[in-house]
Amino acid sequence: MAELRKPDERECERCGRTEVWDDDQDTWRVPDQDDATAIGDVHCVHEWDIDGSFRPIE
């Protein structure tokens, strides 16, 4: 049987913001880091790196 995968992290191709999926909260969140790129530009219209190259079915 095929397994459906979902991304567990993403990065904005415009500002570098990184986020991880939080299963407990069922939402994306900024990881706990001191690195400024974890926040990125809050006013950016984020273009996430999850695109047609991500394969949800293995």
HELIX and SHEET records of a PDB file:
HELIX    1   1 ALA A   36  ALA A   38  5                                   3    
SHEET    1   A 3 GLU A   9  GLU A  11  0                                        
SHEET    2   A 3 THR A  18  ASP A  22 -1                                        
SHEET    3   A 3 THR A  27  ARG A  29 -1                                        
END                                                                             
